[in-house]
Amino acid sequence: MARMRRREFLQAGVLGSVTLASVPRRATGGDASHPAAAQPSPDAAAFDHDEATVAGLQRQMQEGRLTAEALCAAYLARIDTIDRPGPRLNSVIETNPDALAIARALDAERRTRGPRGPLHGIPILIKDNIDTGDRMLTSAGSWALADAPALRDAFLVGRLRNAGAVILGKTNLSEWANFRSTRSTSGWSARGGQTRNPYALDRNPCGSSSGSGVAASANLATLTVGTETDGSIVCPSNNCGLVGLKPTVGLVSRTGIVPISSSQDTAGPMTRTVADAAALLTVLAGIDPTDPATAARARHAAVDYSAALDAGALKGARIGVARQLFTRNPLTTAVIEQALAAMRAAGAIVVDPADIPNADKLDASFEVLLHEFKAGIAAYLAARGASSRYATLADLIAFNERERAREMPYFGQELFERAAQCGPLTSPVYRRAINTCRRLSRREGLDAAFGRYRVDAFVAPTGDPAWTTDCVNGDHFTGGSSTPAAVAGYPSITVPAGLVFGLPVGISFIGAAWSEARLLALAYAFEQATMARRRPQLLATAPLA
């Protein structure tokens, strides 16, 4: 046989290590030639509600085969089995001591009055930077906020409770939503420790909604909620094999959420299926008089996002391929090429390439984040009132210095210190930066690209497979596609596309402002065509052999 050329050899290696989106669903197992990862953890044994969906659980409760109390108890038992002992995923920072009582009351209400809606009795975990006015803490992972609970629920938590959801607990996160240090380790917080990826425990879940990503993927709750400034919903969803939806800024209220950026922050769903993300977004979305960004939503009628789901949505849809957002990893590219092939097979018109102008010129957003964090954290601490001993970013910096041994054992607070030096939001430096970001990311960026290519959405790899967690050197992040939508404040959704050495890779659909319904339809059609999600096996390390 003739000697294989180097390019052909590399290509063969790439395709041999990739589980592609077009391959039918199958069980995944270990590799006998790689003993450390050969078998799933015994704690990964089948769970009665494994991969359960909102619709499926509602059917069981409606038919009297399941109660919300029993469902919550089952998830709490699973948390006690695999999150704290066993594999020690470390994704849940605390559970709600009132969860079972709340679930019991909702069961009684179902019997007498019927369910409030699709989320009635459904257990949800939320990120520990979202206020709950109950016996749980809201700490952003820092001991500085762990003295007392928040005074009241965040606006979105009130909407969840009104919909009949059970707040099962809080998830761990990258401390301060990963905005404390330039060399942080994603998934680590002083209060919660290090969260571990359920596909390979030595791999990183990505930040900052790391706990929400791991908990949803490992079936520790039916649904989870994360928050994003730039990548913190979609990156953990990529690394943990989930659907993650970052809404248009203003679709979901930020009141009662520990902030980074008033121009980029948003909460959103992190789920195992697109249908569950749609059901959750329908409840999360709402106009909040105390969050001015949600006022823009008044121009958009209330939407039942579940009604938008359409398995045939890709037929005739124009999909733009943002090649400049691809990473350099050929393994990731191989997964995405197969995803594009699946879209073409489903009838999509793939416009390739269809690059987004200025995607590499958004550096001014960092200056925006620094200024907005300083102002936003002071406003948040003031709203916390007596439940926080601290009033300013300078107070938090001083606390971290006093508590250096437990707050900064691995990395420092360079971002805190830089933000503390920033001026007010009226300063010329900030005004120039925010105006530049809005112009480049919107009018001369995504808006221009949508006008030029006439596409329904742009697609790109959400990111590469998860890197190994490294507390010495910090994250080994190798790239992602979140920034254009994040800086513009526009929506994006990531969906599992395939596996590389047993590690998930997602594909992101990036949309125009307020296009969540269309994005969910396209994502659902892709999901149904490929069924690429695989249940994590809690392996010690990735099966590289």
C-alpha positions as CSV (number, residue, x, y, z in Angstrom):
1,M,0.0,0.0,0.0
2,A,1.3,3.4,-0.9
3,R,2.4,5.6,2.1
4,M,-0.4,7.7,3.4
5,R,0.2,11.4,3.0
6,R,0.4,13.4,6.3
7,R,-2.8,15.4,5.5
8,E,-4.7,12.2,4.8
9,F,-3.4,10.6,8.0
10,L,-4.5,13.5,10.1
11,Q,-7.9,13.5,8.4
12,A,-8.3,9.8,9.1
13,G,-7.4,10.4,12.7
14,V,-9.9,13.2,13.1
15,L,-12.8,11.2,11.6
16,G,-11.9,8.2,13.6
17,S,-12.2,10.0,16.9
18,V,-15.4,11.8,16.3
19,T,-19.0,10.7,17.0
20,L,-20.9,12.6,14.4
21,A,-24.3,14.2,14.6
22,S,-25.7,12.0,11.8
23,V,-24.9,8.8,13.7
24,P,-28.1,7.3,15.2
25,R,-28.5,7.4,19.0
26,R,-26.7,4.6,20.8
27,A,-25.5,3.8,24.3
28,T,-21.9,4.9,25.0
29,G,-19.5,2.9,27.0
30,G,-15.8,2.7,28.0
31,D,-12.8,1.5,26.1
32,A,-11.2,-1.6,27.5
33,S,-7.8,-0.4,26.3
34,H,-8.0,2.7,28.5
35,P,-8.5,1.2,32.0
36,A,-8.9,4.5,33.8
37,A,-12.0,5.3,31.7
38,A,-13.0,1.8,30.8
39,Q,-16.3,1.6,32.7
40,P,-18.8,4.1,33.9
41,S,-18.8,5.0,37.5
42,P,-21.1,2.6,39.5
43,D,-22.9,5.7,40.7
44,A,-24.0,6.4,37.1
45,A,-26.5,3.6,37.3
46,A,-29.9,4.1,35.7
47,F,-32.1,6.7,37.5
48,D,-35.9,6.3,37.5
49,H,-36.2,9.8,35.9
50,D,-33.1,9.6,33.7
51,E,-33.3,12.1,30.8
52,A,-36.9,12.9,31.9
53,T,-38.6,15.7,30.1
54,V,-41.2,18.3,31.3
55,A,-43.9,16.9,29.1
56,G,-43.2,13.3,30.2
57,L,-43.2,14.1,33.9
58,Q,-46.4,16.1,33.5
59,R,-48.1,13.1,31.9
60,Q,-47.1,10.9,34.8
61,M,-48.3,13.4,37.4
62,Q,-51.6,14.0,35.5
63,E,-52.2,10.2,35.3
64,G,-51.5,9.9,39.1
65,R,-48.4,7.7,38.6
66,L,-46.1,10.3,40.1
67,T,-46.2,13.2,42.5
68,A,-44.1,16.4,42.7
69,E,-43.0,15.4,46.2
70,A,-41.8,12.0,45.0
71,L,-40.1,13.5,42.1
72,C,-38.3,16.1,44.2
73,A,-37.3,13.4,46.7
74,A,-35.8,11.3,43.9
75,Y,-33.7,14.2,42.6
76,L,-32.6,15.1,46.1
77,A,-31.5,11.5,46.7
78,R,-29.6,11.5,43.4
79,I,-27.8,14.7,44.5
80,D,-26.9,13.0,47.8
81,T,-25.6,10.0,45.8
82,I,-23.4,11.4,43.0
83,D,-23.0,15.2,43.6
84,R,-21.5,15.2,47.1
85,P,-20.1,11.7,47.7
86,G,-19.4,9.2,44.9
87,P,-18.1,10.9,41.8
88,R,-18.4,14.3,43.6
89,L,-19.6,16.4,40.7
90,N,-19.9,19.3,43.2
91,S,-22.5,21.0,41.1
92,V,-25.1,21.8,43.7
93,I,-24.0,24.4,46.3
94,E,-27.0,23.8,48.5
95,T,-30.5,22.3,48.4
96,N,-33.7,24.0,49.5
97,P,-34.8,22.8,52.9
98,D,-38.4,23.6,52.0
99,A,-38.5,21.8,48.6
100,L,-40.5,18.8,49.7
101,A,-43.0,20.9,51.6
102,I,-43.5,23.1,48.6
103,A,-43.9,20.1,46.3
104,R,-46.4,18.5,48.7
105,A,-48.5,21.7,48.6
106,L,-48.4,21.8,44.8
107,D,-49.6,18.2,44.7
108,A,-52.6,19.1,46.9
109,E,-53.3,22.1,44.6
110,R,-53.1,19.8,41.5
111,R,-55.7,17.5,43.1
112,T,-58.1,20.4,43.9
113,R,-57.6,23.0,41.2
114,G,-55.5,21.4,38.5
115,P,-52.0,22.3,37.4
116,R,-51.0,25.9,36.9
117,G,-49.1,25.1,33.7
118,P,-46.4,22.9,32.2
119,L,-43.9,23.6,35.1
120,H,-46.3,22.7,37.9
121,G,-44.4,20.5,40.3
122,I,-41.2,20.5,38.1
123,P,-37.9,20.6,40.1
124,I,-35.5,23.4,39.0
125,L,-32.0,24.2,40.1
126,I,-30.9,27.8,39.7
127,K,-27.5,29.4,39.7
128,D,-26.2,30.8,43.0
129,N,-26.1,34.4,41.8
130,I,-29.9,34.5,41.6
131,D,-31.7,35.8,44.7
132,T,-34.2,33.7,46.6
133,G,-36.0,35.2,49.5
134,D,-36.1,32.0,51.5
135,R,-33.7,30.0,53.7
136,M,-31.1,29.5,51.0
137,L,-28.2,31.8,50.5
138,T,-27.3,33.8,47.3
139,S,-23.5,34.1,47.4
140,A,-22.1,34.2,43.9
141,G,-19.8,31.5,45.3
142,S,-18.1,34.0,47.6
143,W,-18.0,33.9,51.4
144,A,-18.6,37.6,51.3
145,L,-22.3,37.2,50.6
146,A,-22.8,34.1,52.7
147,D,-23.8,35.8,56.0
148,A,-27.6,35.9,55.3
149,P,-30.2,35.1,52.6
150,A,-31.3,37.7,50.2
151,L,-34.3,39.8,51.3
152,R,-36.6,38.8,48.4
153,D,-36.9,36.6,45.3
154,A,-35.3,37.7,42.0
155,F,-38.1,38.6,39.5
156,L,-37.5,35.5,37.5
157,V,-37.7,33.3,40.6
158,G,-41.1,34.8,41.4
159,R,-42.2,33.9,37.9
160,L,-41.0,30.3,38.4
161,R,-42.8,30.0,41.7
162,N,-46.0,31.5,40.2
163,A,-45.8,28.9,37.5
164,G,-45.7,26.1,40.1
165,A,-42.0,25.2,39.7
166,V,-40.2,23.8,42.8
167,I,-36.9,25.6,43.4
168,L,-34.9,22.5,44.4
169,G,-31.6,24.3,45.2
170,K,-28.7,26.5,44.0
171,T,-25.9,25.5,41.7
172,N,-22.2,26.2,42.1
173,L,-20.6,28.6,39.7
174,S,-17.3,30.2,38.8
175,E,-17.1,32.7,41.7
176,W,-18.5,36.1,40.9
177,A,-19.6,34.7,37.5
178,N,-15.9,34.3,36.5
179,F,-15.3,38.1,36.7
180,R,-12.7,38.2,39.5
181,S,-9.4,37.1,37.9
182,T,-7.7,37.0,34.5
183,R,-6.4,33.5,35.2
184,S,-9.4,31.8,37.0
185,T,-10.4,28.2,36.9
186,S,-13.9,27.8,35.6
187,G,-16.3,26.0,37.9
188,W,-14.4,27.0,41.1
189,S,-15.8,29.1,43.9
190,A,-14.5,29.6,47.4
191,R,-17.9,28.5,48.9
192,G,-18.6,25.6,46.5
193,G,-15.2,24.2,45.5
194,Q,-14.5,22.8,42.0
195,T,-17.4,21.5,39.8
196,R,-16.5,18.6,37.7
197,N,-17.6,17.6,34.2
198,P,-19.9,14.6,34.2
199,Y,-18.5,13.2,30.9
200,A,-14.9,13.0,32.3
201,L,-14.4,14.1,35.9
202,D,-10.9,15.5,35.2
203,R,-12.3,17.8,32.5
204,N,-13.7,21.3,33.0
205,P,-17.4,22.2,32.9
206,C,-16.7,25.7,31.7
207,G,-18.0,28.9,33.3
208,S,-19.6,30.6,34.8
209,S,-22.9,28.6,34.9
210,S,-20.9,25.4,35.5
211,G,-23.0,24.0,38.2
212,S,-26.2,24.5,36.2
213,G,-24.6,22.8,33.3
214,V,-23.4,19.8,35.2
215,A,-26.5,19.4,37.2
216,A,-28.8,19.3,34.2
217,S,-26.5,17.0,32.2
218,A,-26.2,14.5,35.2
219,N,-30.0,14.5,35.7
220,L,-29.9,16.2,39.1
221,A,-33.0,18.2,38.3
222,T,-35.5,18.4,35.4
223,L,-34.4,22.0,34.4
224,T,-31.7,24.4,35.4
225,V,-31.2,28.2,35.0
226,G,-27.9,29.9,34.2
227,T,-26.8,33.4,33.5
228,E,-24.5,34.7,30.8
229,T,-22.5,37.8,30.1
230,D,-20.4,36.3,27.3
231,G,-20.5,32.5,27.0
232,S,-21.5,31.5,30.5
233,I,-24.7,29.7,29.4
234,V,-23.6,28.4,26.0
235,C,-20.0,27.3,27.0
236,P,-21.1,25.0,29.9
237,S,-23.9,23.7,27.7
238,N,-21.3,22.9,25.1
239,N,-19.0,21.1,27.5
240,C,-21.8,19.2,29.3
241,G,-23.8,18.1,26.2
242,L,-26.9,20.4,26.8
243,V,-29.2,22.8,25.1
244,G,-28.4,26.3,26.4
245,L,-30.3,29.4,25.3
246,K,-29.0,32.9,25.8
247,P,-32.0,35.2,25.2
248,T,-32.0,38.7,23.8
249,V,-31.0,41.1,26.6
250,G,-34.3,42.4,28.0
251,L,-36.4,39.3,27.4
252,V,-35.7,38.0,30.9
253,S,-35.4,40.3,33.9
254,R,-32.1,40.7,35.7
255,T,-33.5,42.2,38.9
256,G,-32.1,40.2,41.9
257,I,-29.2,38.7,40.0
258,V,-25.6,39.5,41.0
259,P,-24.5,41.6,38.0
260,I,-21.5,42.0,35.7
261,S,-22.9,44.0,32.8
262,S,-26.1,45.9,32.3
263,S,-25.6,45.8,28.6
264,Q,-24.9,42.1,28.2
265,D,-26.2,40.1,31.3
266,T,-29.2,37.8,30.9
267,A,-30.5,34.6,32.5
268,G,-31.6,31.7,30.4
269,P,-32.5,27.9,30.2
270,M,-30.0,25.1,30.4
271,T,-31.8,21.8,29.6
272,R,-31.4,18.4,28.0
273,T,-33.9,19.1,25.2
274,V,-35.0,22.0,23.1
275,A,-38.6,21.4,24.1
276,D,-37.7,21.8,27.8
277,A,-35.8,25.0,27.0
278,A,-38.9,26.4,25.2
279,A,-41.1,25.6,28.2
280,L,-38.7,27.2,30.6
281,L,-38.2,30.3,28.5
282,T,-41.9,30.8,28.3
283,V,-42.0,31.3,32.1
284,L,-38.7,33.1,32.5
285,A,-39.6,35.8,29.9
286,G,-41.6,38.8,31.3
287,I,-41.7,42.6,31.7
288,D,-40.3,43.8,35.0
289,P,-40.9,47.4,35.9
290,T,-37.6,47.5,37.9
291,D,-35.5,46.3,34.9
292,P,-35.6,49.0,32.2
293,A,-34.2,46.6,29.6
294,T,-37.4,44.5,29.7
295,A,-39.5,47.5,28.6
296,A,-38.4,46.9,25.0
297,R,-40.2,43.6,25.2
298,A,-43.5,45.5,25.5
299,R,-43.4,45.7,21.6
300,H,-43.4,41.8,21.5
301,A,-46.5,39.9,22.5
302,A,-46.2,37.2,25.2
303,V,-45.0,34.1,23.4
304,D,-45.6,30.4,24.1
305,Y,-42.3,29.3,22.9
306,S,-43.3,25.6,22.9
307,A,-45.8,26.4,20.2
308,A,-42.9,27.5,17.9
309,L,-41.3,24.1,17.8
310,D,-41.3,22.5,14.4
311,A,-39.4,19.4,13.4
312,G,-39.6,20.6,9.7
313,A,-38.3,24.1,10.4
314,L,-35.0,23.5,8.6
315,K,-36.7,22.9,5.3
316,G,-36.2,26.0,3.2
317,A,-34.4,27.8,6.0
318,R,-31.4,29.8,5.1
319,I,-28.5,29.0,7.5
320,G,-25.3,31.1,7.3
321,V,-22.0,29.5,8.3
322,A,-19.8,32.0,10.3
323,R,-16.5,30.4,9.3
324,Q,-14.5,33.1,11.1
325,L,-15.9,31.9,14.4
326,F,-14.7,28.3,14.0
327,T,-11.9,27.1,16.3
328,R,-8.6,25.7,15.1
329,N,-9.4,22.2,16.3
330,P,-10.0,19.9,13.3
331,L,-11.9,17.4,15.6
332,T,-14.5,20.1,16.3
333,T,-14.7,21.1,12.7
334,A,-15.4,17.5,11.7
335,V,-18.4,17.4,14.0
336,I,-19.7,20.7,12.6
337,E,-19.3,19.7,9.0
338,Q,-21.5,16.6,9.7
339,A,-24.0,18.9,11.5
340,L,-24.1,21.1,8.3
341,A,-24.6,17.9,6.2
342,A,-27.5,17.0,8.5
343,M,-29.1,20.4,8.0
344,R,-28.8,20.1,4.2
345,A,-30.4,16.7,4.4
346,A,-33.3,18.3,6.3
347,G,-33.8,20.8,3.5
348,A,-31.8,23.8,4.7
349,I,-30.2,26.2,2.3
350,V,-26.6,26.5,3.7
351,V,-24.9,29.8,2.9
352,D,-21.2,29.0,3.3
353,P,-19.3,31.1,4.2
354,A,-21.4,33.9,5.7
355,D,-19.1,35.7,8.0
356,I,-20.2,38.3,10.6
357,P,-18.5,41.7,10.1
358,N,-16.5,43.0,13.1
359,A,-16.6,39.8,15.0
360,D,-12.9,40.2,15.8
361,K,-13.1,43.9,16.6
362,L,-15.1,43.9,19.8
363,D,-12.3,44.4,22.3
364,A,-13.9,47.5,23.6
365,S,-16.5,45.3,25.3
366,F,-14.0,44.5,28.1
367,E,-13.8,48.2,29.0
368,V,-17.6,48.2,29.1
369,L,-17.7,45.2,31.4
370,L,-15.2,46.7,33.9
371,H,-17.2,50.0,34.1
372,E,-20.6,48.3,34.3
373,F,-19.5,45.8,36.9
374,K,-18.3,48.5,39.3
375,A,-21.6,50.4,39.1
376,G,-23.8,47.3,39.0
377,I,-22.3,45.6,42.0
378,A,-22.7,48.7,44.1
379,A,-26.4,48.9,43.1
380,Y,-26.9,45.2,43.8
381,L,-25.3,45.4,47.3
382,A,-27.5,48.4,48.1
383,A,-30.6,46.4,47.2
384,R,-29.4,43.5,49.4
385,G,-29.5,45.9,52.3
386,A,-29.0,44.3,55.7
387,S,-28.3,40.9,54.1
388,S,-24.9,42.2,53.0
389,R,-22.2,43.8,55.1
390,Y,-20.6,45.3,52.1
391,A,-21.5,48.3,50.0
392,T,-18.9,48.7,47.3
393,L,-16.4,46.8,45.1
394,A,-13.7,48.2,47.3
395,D,-15.3,46.5,50.3
396,L,-15.2,43.2,48.4
397,I,-11.6,43.6,47.4
398,A,-10.7,44.2,51.1
399,F,-12.7,41.2,52.2
400,N,-10.8,39.0,49.7
401,E,-7.5,40.2,51.0
402,R,-8.5,39.5,54.6
403,E,-9.7,36.1,53.6
404,R,-7.0,35.3,51.1
405,A,-6.4,31.8,52.3
406,R,-9.9,30.6,51.5
407,E,-11.0,33.1,48.8
408,M,-7.8,33.2,46.7
409,P,-5.8,30.0,47.1
410,Y,-5.4,29.5,43.3
411,F,-5.9,32.9,41.6
412,G,-6.3,36.5,42.5
413,Q,-8.7,39.4,41.9
414,E,-7.1,41.3,39.0
415,L,-10.4,42.1,37.4
416,F,-11.9,43.4,40.6
417,E,-8.9,45.7,41.1
418,R,-9.1,47.0,37.5
419,A,-12.8,47.6,37.7
420,A,-12.3,49.5,41.0
421,Q,-10.2,52.1,39.1
422,C,-12.9,52.8,36.5
423,G,-14.9,56.0,36.5
424,P,-18.7,56.3,36.5
425,L,-21.0,55.4,33.6
426,T,-21.0,59.0,32.6
427,S,-17.3,59.0,31.9
428,P,-16.1,59.6,28.3
429,V,-14.1,56.4,28.4
430,Y,-17.2,54.3,29.1
431,R,-19.5,56.2,26.7
432,R,-17.0,55.8,23.8
433,A,-16.6,52.1,24.5
434,I,-20.3,51.3,24.8
435,N,-21.1,53.3,21.7
436,T,-18.4,51.5,19.7
437,C,-19.6,48.1,20.9
438,R,-23.2,48.8,19.9
439,R,-22.2,50.1,16.5
440,L,-19.8,47.3,15.6
441,S,-21.8,44.4,17.0
442,R,-25.3,45.6,15.9
443,R,-25.6,48.0,13.0
444,E,-22.3,47.2,11.4
445,G,-22.2,43.6,12.7
446,L,-25.0,41.2,13.0
447,D,-27.7,43.5,11.6
448,A,-25.5,44.1,8.5
449,A,-24.8,40.4,8.2
450,F,-28.5,39.4,8.4
451,G,-29.3,42.0,5.7
452,R,-26.5,40.9,3.4
453,Y,-27.0,37.1,3.5
454,R,-30.8,37.1,4.2
455,V,-30.4,34.1,6.6
456,D,-32.6,32.9,9.4
457,A,-29.6,32.3,11.7
458,F,-25.8,32.0,11.6
459,V,-24.2,28.8,12.9
460,A,-20.7,28.1,14.3
461,P,-19.2,25.6,16.8
462,T,-20.1,26.7,20.3
463,G,-16.6,25.7,21.4
464,D,-14.1,22.9,21.5
465,P,-14.4,19.8,23.7
466,A,-13.7,20.4,27.5
467,W,-10.2,21.0,28.6
468,T,-8.6,19.4,31.7
469,T,-9.2,21.4,34.9
470,D,-6.0,23.1,36.0
471,C,-5.9,25.1,39.2
472,V,-2.2,25.9,38.7
473,N,-2.4,27.6,35.3
474,G,-6.1,28.4,35.0
475,D,-8.4,27.7,32.1
476,H,-7.1,26.4,28.8
477,F,-10.0,27.9,26.8
478,T,-9.3,27.4,23.1
479,G,-12.1,29.5,21.5
480,G,-15.8,29.9,21.0
481,S,-18.5,31.7,19.1
482,S,-20.4,33.5,21.9
483,T,-19.0,37.0,21.7
484,P,-20.9,38.6,18.7
485,A,-24.3,37.8,20.1
486,A,-23.2,38.6,23.7
487,V,-21.9,42.1,22.9
488,A,-24.9,42.8,20.6
489,G,-27.3,41.5,23.3
490,Y,-28.8,39.2,20.7
491,P,-30.0,35.6,21.2
492,S,-28.1,32.3,20.6
493,I,-28.9,28.7,21.3
494,T,-26.4,25.8,21.4
495,V,-27.5,22.2,20.7
496,P,-25.4,19.0,21.1
497,A,-23.9,18.1,17.7
498,G,-21.6,15.2,18.4
499,L,-18.7,13.8,20.5
500,V,-15.0,14.0,20.3
501,F,-13.3,11.2,22.4
502,G,-16.5,11.0,24.4
503,L,-16.6,14.8,25.0
504,P,-19.6,16.8,23.7
505,V,-19.4,19.5,21.1
506,G,-22.3,21.8,20.4
507,I,-23.4,24.0,17.5
508,S,-24.7,27.5,18.1
509,F,-27.6,29.1,16.2
510,I,-27.2,32.9,16.4
511,G,-30.2,35.1,15.7
512,A,-31.4,38.6,15.3
513,A,-32.9,40.5,18.3
514,W,-36.1,38.9,19.7
515,S,-35.8,35.9,17.3
516,E,-36.0,33.3,20.1
517,A,-39.1,31.6,18.6
518,R,-37.4,31.1,15.2
519,L,-34.1,29.9,16.8
520,L,-36.0,27.4,19.0
521,A,-37.7,26.0,15.9
522,L,-34.5,25.6,14.0
523,A,-32.7,24.1,17.0
524,Y,-35.6,21.7,17.5
525,A,-35.5,20.6,13.9
526,F,-31.7,20.0,14.1
527,E,-32.1,18.1,17.4
528,Q,-34.8,15.9,16.1
529,A,-32.8,15.2,12.9
530,T,-29.6,14.2,14.8
531,M,-30.4,13.2,18.4
532,A,-26.8,13.8,19.2
533,R,-27.0,14.1,23.0
534,R,-25.5,11.2,24.9
535,R,-26.1,10.6,28.6
536,P,-22.8,11.2,30.6
537,Q,-21.2,8.2,32.2
538,L,-19.2,9.9,35.0
539,L,-15.9,8.5,33.6
540,A,-12.8,9.3,35.5
541,T,-11.1,10.6,32.4
542,A,-11.9,10.8,28.6
543,P,-11.5,7.6,26.7
544,L,-8.6,8.6,24.5
545,A,-7.4,5.2,23.4
